[in-house]
Amino acid sequence: MAACAFRPYVKTRLLVDAGIIGYTTCMLNYIFFDHTADIGVEIFGRTKKDLFAHAAHALFDIMIQTAGHKSRKSQVAKGRQIIKKVDGADVEDLFINFLRELLYLFNGTRWVVDHCEMIECRNTRLVAALWVEPYNKKKHSMKTEIKAVTYSGLSVKKFKSGWIARVIFDV
Protein backbone atom coordinates (compact mmCIF):
# COMPACT_ATOMS: atom_id res chain seq x y z
CA MET A 1 0.00 0.00 0.00
CA ALA A 2 1.39 3.40 -0.92
CA ALA A 3 2.41 5.65 1.96
CA CYS A 4 0.05 8.45 0.89
CA ALA A 5 -2.93 6.05 0.88
CA PHE A 6 -1.88 4.79 4.30
CA ARG A 7 -1.76 8.17 6.10
CA PRO A 8 -5.54 8.69 6.55
CA TYR A 9 -5.72 5.25 8.14
CA VAL A 10 -2.91 6.10 10.59
CA LYS A 11 -4.78 9.18 11.81
CA THR A 12 -8.00 7.18 12.17
CA ARG A 13 -6.17 4.39 13.99
CA LEU A 14 -4.65 6.87 16.45
CA LEU A 15 -8.09 8.37 17.14
CA VAL A 16 -9.59 4.89 17.66
CA ASP A 17 -6.74 3.81 19.98
CA ALA A 18 -7.10 6.99 22.02
CA GLY A 19 -10.83 6.39 22.39
CA ILE A 20 -11.68 9.68 20.66
CA ILE A 21 -13.76 7.91 18.01
CA GLY A 22 -15.31 4.46 18.19
CA TYR A 23 -14.40 1.49 16.04
CA THR A 24 -17.73 1.75 14.20
CA THR A 25 -16.65 5.15 12.89
CA CYS A 26 -13.69 3.47 11.22
CA MET A 27 -15.11 1.32 8.41
CA LEU A 28 -11.99 -0.73 7.61
CA ASN A 29 -12.05 -4.39 8.68
CA TYR A 30 -8.42 -4.96 7.75
CA ILE A 31 -5.43 -3.29 6.15
CA PHE A 32 -2.05 -4.45 4.90
CA PHE A 33 1.23 -3.45 6.51
CA ASP A 34 4.66 -3.62 4.92
CA HIS A 35 6.50 -6.89 5.23
CA THR A 36 9.61 -7.95 3.32
CA ALA A 37 8.50 -11.15 1.61
CA ASP A 38 5.11 -12.12 3.05
CA ILE A 39 1.75 -10.42 3.57
CA GLY A 40 1.20 -8.53 6.82
CA VAL A 41 -2.41 -7.83 7.78
CA GLU A 42 -3.90 -5.82 10.62
CA ILE A 43 -7.48 -6.82 11.37
CA PHE A 44 -10.05 -4.88 13.40
CA GLY A 45 -13.22 -5.78 15.25
CA ARG A 46 -15.55 -4.01 17.65
CA THR A 47 -15.83 -7.30 19.58
CA LYS A 48 -13.66 -10.41 19.69
CA LYS A 49 -16.33 -12.21 17.63
CA ASP A 50 -16.12 -9.45 15.00
CA LEU A 51 -12.32 -9.70 14.98
CA PHE A 52 -12.34 -13.43 14.24
CA ALA A 53 -15.09 -13.11 11.60
CA HIS A 54 -13.20 -10.25 9.90
CA ALA A 55 -10.02 -12.36 9.98
CA ALA A 56 -11.83 -15.14 8.09
CA HIS A 57 -13.07 -12.61 5.54
CA ALA A 58 -9.58 -11.10 5.14
CA LEU A 59 -7.96 -14.51 4.57
CA PHE A 60 -10.34 -15.45 1.76
CA ASP A 61 -10.44 -11.94 0.33
CA ILE A 62 -6.66 -12.08 -0.05
CA MET A 63 -6.72 -15.53 -1.69
CA ILE A 64 -9.86 -15.62 -3.86
CA GLN A 65 -11.56 -13.35 -6.38
CA THR A 66 -15.21 -14.23 -6.91
CA ALA A 67 -16.69 -13.46 -10.35
CA GLY A 68 -19.96 -11.51 -10.21
CA HIS A 69 -19.44 -10.87 -6.48
CA LYS A 70 -22.81 -10.80 -4.72
CA SER A 71 -23.69 -9.46 -1.30
CA ARG A 72 -22.76 -11.66 1.65
CA LYS A 73 -26.44 -12.15 2.58
CA SER A 74 -27.29 -13.69 -0.80
CA GLN A 75 -24.26 -15.99 -0.58
CA VAL A 76 -25.23 -17.17 2.91
CA ALA A 77 -28.64 -18.25 1.66
CA LYS A 78 -27.08 -20.49 -1.01
CA GLY A 79 -24.02 -21.85 0.82
CA ARG A 80 -23.53 -25.00 2.84
CA GLN A 81 -23.02 -24.45 6.56
CA ILE A 82 -20.16 -26.04 8.50
CA ILE A 83 -19.73 -25.69 12.26
CA LYS A 84 -16.04 -25.47 13.19
CA LYS A 85 -14.73 -25.81 16.76
CA VAL A 86 -11.19 -24.58 17.44
CA ASP A 87 -9.08 -24.56 20.62
CA GLY A 88 -5.92 -22.69 21.56
CA ALA A 89 -3.66 -22.16 24.55
CA ASP A 90 -4.50 -18.42 24.62
CA VAL A 91 -6.24 -15.87 22.40
CA GLU A 92 -3.21 -15.52 20.07
CA ASP A 93 -2.88 -19.29 19.66
CA LEU A 94 -6.64 -19.54 19.07
CA PHE A 95 -6.43 -16.84 16.39
CA ILE A 96 -3.64 -18.69 14.54
CA ASN A 97 -5.35 -22.09 14.90
CA PHE A 98 -8.63 -20.65 13.55
CA LEU A 99 -6.94 -19.16 10.48
CA ARG A 100 -5.00 -22.38 9.92
CA GLU A 101 -8.24 -24.38 10.01
CA LEU A 102 -9.73 -22.03 7.42
CA LEU A 103 -6.64 -22.31 5.24
CA TYR A 104 -6.89 -26.11 5.46
CA LEU A 105 -10.55 -25.92 4.41
CA PHE A 106 -9.37 -24.35 1.19
CA ASN A 107 -6.06 -26.14 0.57
CA GLY A 108 -7.17 -29.56 1.83
CA THR A 109 -10.83 -29.76 0.81
CA ARG A 110 -11.19 -26.88 -1.72
CA TRP A 111 -13.96 -25.12 0.24
CA VAL A 112 -14.25 -21.33 -0.10
CA VAL A 113 -15.65 -19.58 2.97
CA ASP A 114 -18.29 -17.07 1.88
CA HIS A 115 -19.36 -15.94 5.34
CA CYS A 116 -18.39 -16.54 8.96
CA GLU A 117 -20.40 -15.98 12.13
CA MET A 118 -18.96 -16.65 15.56
CA ILE A 119 -21.30 -18.66 17.77
CA GLU A 120 -18.93 -18.75 20.74
CA CYS A 121 -15.61 -16.95 21.17
CA ARG A 122 -13.66 -17.30 24.40
CA ASN A 123 -9.94 -16.80 24.95
CA THR A 124 -9.09 -20.48 24.37
CA ARG A 125 -12.05 -21.87 22.40
CA LEU A 126 -14.36 -20.80 19.60
CA VAL A 127 -17.25 -22.20 17.65
CA ALA A 128 -17.85 -20.70 14.21
CA ALA A 129 -20.62 -21.15 11.67
CA LEU A 130 -19.05 -21.08 8.22
CA TRP A 131 -20.99 -20.85 4.98
CA VAL A 132 -18.90 -22.50 2.31
CA GLU A 133 -19.04 -23.48 -1.33
CA PRO A 134 -16.75 -25.66 -3.43
CA TYR A 135 -13.98 -23.90 -5.32
CA ASN A 136 -15.10 -23.50 -8.92
CA LYS A 137 -12.70 -22.19 -11.60
CA LYS A 138 -15.62 -20.61 -13.46
CA LYS A 139 -16.67 -18.59 -10.40
CA HIS A 140 -13.44 -18.20 -8.41
CA SER A 141 -9.93 -17.21 -9.37
CA MET A 142 -6.80 -17.29 -7.25
CA LYS A 143 -5.42 -13.89 -6.34
CA THR A 144 -2.68 -14.91 -3.90
CA GLU A 145 -1.64 -18.34 -2.70
CA ILE A 146 -1.19 -18.38 1.07
CA LYS A 147 1.05 -21.23 2.19
CA ALA A 148 0.83 -20.71 5.96
CA VAL A 149 -0.36 -18.54 8.83
CA THR A 150 2.63 -17.66 11.00
CA TYR A 151 3.31 -16.72 14.61
CA SER A 152 5.90 -14.20 13.42
CA GLY A 153 4.86 -10.71 14.55
CA LEU A 154 1.53 -12.00 15.85
CA SER A 155 -0.48 -9.87 18.26
CA VAL A 156 -4.11 -9.88 19.36
CA LYS A 157 -5.03 -6.97 21.64
CA LYS A 158 -8.09 -5.41 23.17
CA PHE A 159 -8.34 -1.63 23.20
CA LYS A 160 -10.98 0.66 24.62
CA SER A 161 -12.69 0.85 21.22
CA GLY A 162 -12.34 -2.79 20.12
CA TRP A 163 -9.90 -5.53 19.11
CA ILE A 164 -6.89 -5.42 16.79
CA ALA A 165 -4.82 -8.35 15.52
CA ARG A 166 -1.65 -8.39 13.44
CA VAL A 167 -0.72 -11.49 11.50
CA ILE A 168 1.69 -12.43 8.74
CA PHE A 169 0.73 -14.86 5.97
CA ASP A 170 3.51 -16.85 4.30
CA VAL A 171 3.08 -16.60 0.51
C-alpha positions in Angstrom: 0.0 0.0 0.0 1.4 3.4 -0.9 2.4 5.7 2.0 0.0 8.5 0.9 -2.9 6.0 0.9 -1.9 4.8 4.3 -1.8 8.2 6.1 -5.5 8.7 6.6 -5.7 5.3 8.1 -2.9 6.1 10.6 -4.8 9.2 11.8 -8.0 7.2 12.2 -6.2 4.4 14.0 -4.6 6.9 16.5 -8.1 8.4 17.1 -9.6 4.9 17.7 -6.7 3.8 20.0 -7.1 7.0 22.0 -10.8 6.4 22.4 -11.7 9.7 20.7 -13.8 7.9 18.0 -15.3 4.5 18.2 -14.4 1.5 16.0 -17.7 1.8 14.2 -16.7 5.2 12.9 -13.7 3.5 11.2 -15.1 1.3 8.4 -12.0 -0.7 7.6 -12.0 -4.4 8.7 -8.4 -5.0 7.8 -5.4 -3.3 6.1 -2.0 -4.4 4.9 1.2 -3.4 6.5 4.7 -3.6 4.9 6.5 -6.9 5.2 9.6 -8.0 3.3 8.5 -11.1 1.6 5.1 -12.1 3.0 1.8 -10.4 3.6 1.2 -8.5 6.8 -2.4 -7.8 7.8 -3.9 -5.8 10.6 -7.5 -6.8 11.4 -10.0 -4.9 13.4 -13.2 -5.8 15.3 -15.5 -4.0 17.6 -15.8 -7.3 19.6 -13.7 -10.4 19.7 -16.3 -12.2 17.6 -16.1 -9.5 15.0 -12.3 -9.7 15.0 -12.3 -13.4 14.2 -15.1 -13.1 11.6 -13.2 -10.3 9.9 -10.0 -12.4 10.0 -11.8 -15.1 8.1 -13.1 -12.6 5.5 -9.6 -11.1 5.1 -8.0 -14.5 4.6 -10.3 -15.5 1.8 -10.4 -11.9 0.3 -6.7 -12.1 -0.1 -6.7 -15.5 -1.7 -9.9 -15.6 -3.9 -11.6 -13.4 -6.4 -15.2 -14.2 -6.9 -16.7 -13.5 -10.4 -20.0 -11.5 -10.2 -19.4 -10.9 -6.5 -22.8 -10.8 -4.7 -23.7 -9.5 -1.3 -22.8 -11.7 1.6 -26.4 -12.2 2.6 -27.3 -13.7 -0.8 -24.3 -16.0 -0.6 -25.2 -17.2 2.9 -28.6 -18.2 1.7 -27.1 -20.5 -1.0 -24.0 -21.8 0.8 -23.5 -25.0 2.8 -23.0 -24.5 6.6 -20.2 -26.0 8.5 -19.7 -25.7 12.3 -16.0 -25.5 13.2 -14.7 -25.8 16.8 -11.2 -24.6 17.4 -9.1 -24.6 20.6 -5.9 -22.7 21.6 -3.7 -22.2 24.5 -4.5 -18.4 24.6 -6.2 -15.9 22.4 -3.2 -15.5 20.1 -2.9 -19.3 19.7 -6.6 -19.5 19.1 -6.4 -16.8 16.4 -3.6 -18.7 14.5 -5.4 -22.1 14.9 -8.6 -20.7 13.5 -6.9 -19.2 10.5 -5.0 -22.4 9.9 -8.2 -24.4 10.0 -9.7 -22.0 7.4 -6.6 -22.3 5.2 -6.9 -26.1 5.5 -10.6 -25.9 4.4 -9.4 -24.4 1.2 -6.1 -26.1 0.6 -7.2 -29.6 1.8 -10.8 -29.8 0.8 -11.2 -26.9 -1.7 -14.0 -25.1 0.2 -14.2 -21.3 -0.1 -15.6 -19.6 3.0 -18.3 -17.1 1.9 -19.4 -15.9 5.3 -18.4 -16.5 9.0 -20.4 -16.0 12.1 -19.0 -16.6 15.6 -21.3 -18.7 17.8 -18.9 -18.8 20.7 -15.6 -17.0 21.2 -13.7 -17.3 24.4 -9.9 -16.8 25.0 -9.1 -20.5 24.4 -12.1 -21.9 22.4 -14.4 -20.8 19.6 -17.2 -22.2 17.7 -17.8 -20.7 14.2 -20.6 -21.1 11.7 -19.1 -21.1 8.2 -21.0 -20.9 5.0 -18.9 -22.5 2.3 -19.0 -23.5 -1.3 -16.8 -25.7 -3.4 -14.0 -23.9 -5.3 -15.1 -23.5 -8.9 -12.7 -22.2 -11.6 -15.6 -20.6 -13.5 -16.7 -18.6 -10.4 -13.4 -18.2 -8.4 -9.9 -17.2 -9.4 -6.8 -17.3 -7.2 -5.4 -13.9 -6.3 -2.7 -14.9 -3.9 -1.6 -18.3 -2.7 -1.2 -18.4 1.1 1.0 -21.2 2.2 0.8 -20.7 6.0 -0.4 -18.5 8.8 2.6 -17.7 11.0 3.3 -16.7 14.6 5.9 -14.2 13.4 4.9 -10.7 14.5 1.5 -12.0 15.9 -0.5 -9.9 18.3 -4.1 -9.9 19.4 -5.0 -7.0 21.6 -8.1 -5.4 23.2 -8.3 -1.6 23.2 -11.0 0.7 24.6 -12.7 0.8 21.2 -12.3 -2.8 20.1 -9.9 -5.5 19.1 -6.9 -5.4 16.8 -4.8 -8.4 15.5 -1.6 -8.4 13.4 -0.7 -11.5 11.5 1.7 -12.4 8.7 0.7 -14.9 6.0 3.5 -16.8 4.3 3.1 -16.6 0.5 
